[in-house]
């Protein structure tokens, strides 16, 4: 947790997940495959990536530029603190426009949102444990990860997190059992 008033460390794409990356195309229909999209999206994503890169290159803080979000049109969204942050962001917008942390698109609704995600200490891509393992063991560690589907989850603590969640679910389901044996 950053000190009060300091910006949190921004997370990577994988910080929002509690599972290690896997083959997202295997045994799934085309619309369920996260790595396969509508044909026009690659051009949209490429254009957005170029705009983001140019904005970062021209920002005084470069790759450490603060993340921006869209300002809700009604001005009444979120807490007072969020509204103050949005107003401050409006004044801090660089000349080339907002610099989002992430862009999530919903093509069927022609919408996009700009969420800000904090770094996750159990991230399978950028957590301190993963970076240290790569720094210490290099390609040998990568081979281990490639050949053992659970090694990333074991290293980061996600395996323990999954087990604890499963135990909690079992305990909750056990607490709801009817003691006299009746179903009603």
Buried (B, 14 or more C-beta within 10 A) or exposed (E): EEEEEEEEEBBBEBBBBBEBEEEEEEEEEEEEEEEBBEEEEEEBEEEBEEBBEEBBEEBEEEEEBBBBBEBEEEEEEEEEEEBEBBEEBEEEEBEBEBBBBBBEBEEEEEEBEBEBBBBBEBBBBBBEBBEEBEEEEEEEBEEBBEEEEEBBBEBBBBBEEEEEEEEEEEEEEEEEEEEEEEEE
